[in-house]
Amino acid sequence: MKAFRQAVPIQGLLRQSVTGCRPKIAAWRARPLSFLTIGPRTLPHSYRHFSSSVIRRSEDEERKWSTPLAKQLAEAIAITGPIPLASFMRMCLTSDVGGYYTGALDATGRDPFGRKGDFVTSPEVSQVFGELIGIWFVAEWMSQGRPTKGVELMEVGPGRGTLMDDILRTICHFDLGKHVDTVYMVEASVQLREAQKNLLCGADAVLTESEVGYHGVTKRGGLPIVWTETIQSIPKRPEAMPLIVAHEFFDALPIHTFQSVVVPPQQKSTPPTSSADSATSESALAPEETVKVTISKPGGPSKKAAESPIQWREMVVTPTPPGSTHESLGTPLSQRPQVAGSSNASSPVPDFQLAVAKDATRHSQYLPESSPRYRNLLKAIPEGGAVVEICPDAALYAAEFAARIGGAPPKNPKPKAMGAALILDYGPGDGSIPVNSLRGIRLHQRVSPFAEPGMTDLSADVDFEAIAETAMLASEGVEVHGPVDQADFLLNMGIRERAGAIQTAVASSGKAAGGQAEGETKTVEERIADIETSWKRLVDRGPNGMGKVYKVLAILPENDGRRRPVGFGGDVQQ
């Protein structure tokens, strides 16, 4: 183990950072996977059984769906039966037919990012946010011995590239900027990849293609940069030091939802039969009006789970009955905002709703059995009614981060654990399991996540405890710090001091320019006030702030807990 080096306060690094202030655009989060690949925000809808919302072909022939994607989803459900919530989310966010991040908004001219879009994220609130993430990576690089080779900077779900642009601008003021081998941007959206390229490399930059992805050179620092569709496409090198950031990425990964039910003694939970790898059977999920559904062979539930009188049932997505209204569906008033430009009309009625499966699905048989947290919850509520949200994709990414940092023999051995991953997102920080957290957001307002598929941003609370658990199981060479409130992290990183330095620089430049710098539409006083408002919003713990709802978690090389990283109560080790 490396001996401790002299601690340097984080403010010492901040003084070397650059000055200036400019508006930001937001980061993207979702990762597309193929439809029906079976692998936060509140949803107080009442759950329904399938009999209340089964597709009847004669009725649907005349039904008008809100979007082309809604029509395709309904047609798919007519063939397969109700689908997992995770499959619904994948399609809504990344479908080629018109997913939220893959073209649905193009025809409307609406940009999902920023104050004129659907949501605002921390990088666009203040440039200081991205600068402090860059400082955090500099601190980790210094604390881990300042390696000069193998340093890789990675971002998953990079949005329009704003966060990475701020990070690069910052680290290029330190020695770390000279030793980054490659910048990797994990992005599957063609539209967002183009926006990132324009910002980071320049609009005229030409990318070259390889088996890994698309290659270019950054404007800041002249660093090699590669766009790849999946993190698995990035080569694993035993000597690499990956510095990974995931900001508002995990919240948009598809989730599965399960509810515990009391199974009557006469009702047997029969796993789907199979022949070879899959089998076709009458769907246990829907009445006779639905067609057959093909279900892949499950890994197999435990005998104890299969015989238990309390079992998990999956919440699945099915169309609402034709002619439904907000009143008949019980849509909460908080999800019925008025349509922009209208004084009376409310938001569109949901096309779909959640329903409780009447029998076991392959997901309900193995996902809730994957952790003692879920098994214990089943025992703790013997009368049924417990609800859990599980995100298999989050586990895959957490395991990938951990393996790259700490190694995972025999497939991914690593002679020395190196690197760091910083995850910033929203969700419970007390170890509890997210419940009913699916959200729909449009134009900064809460809407039903089941209305106008493809036109609404979807996300759910992040289960930080599950991420930590998965990371440490995936690699013995890592440890996890946090989650801590974003307010605590940023204040420990010196956001107050950094914002003050920018305000001083703005005041000086304004004074030299006679009160208003060239090209600026705001006065010096207005710009200084904006800086103050922005950084305080990032650490505000109130209901309208971002300081408490957002959490920060770090995955680092294992060192028996002898070193706490900056932002989590520690200082830089030189």
Order of alpha helices (4+ residues) and beta strands (2+ residues): beta-alpha-beta-alpha-alpha-beta-alpha-alpha-alpha-beta-alpha-beta-alpha-beta-beta-beta-beta-beta-beta-beta-alpha-beta-alpha-beta-alpha-alpha-beta-alpha-beta-beta-beta-beta-alpha-beta-alpha-alpha-alpha-beta-beta
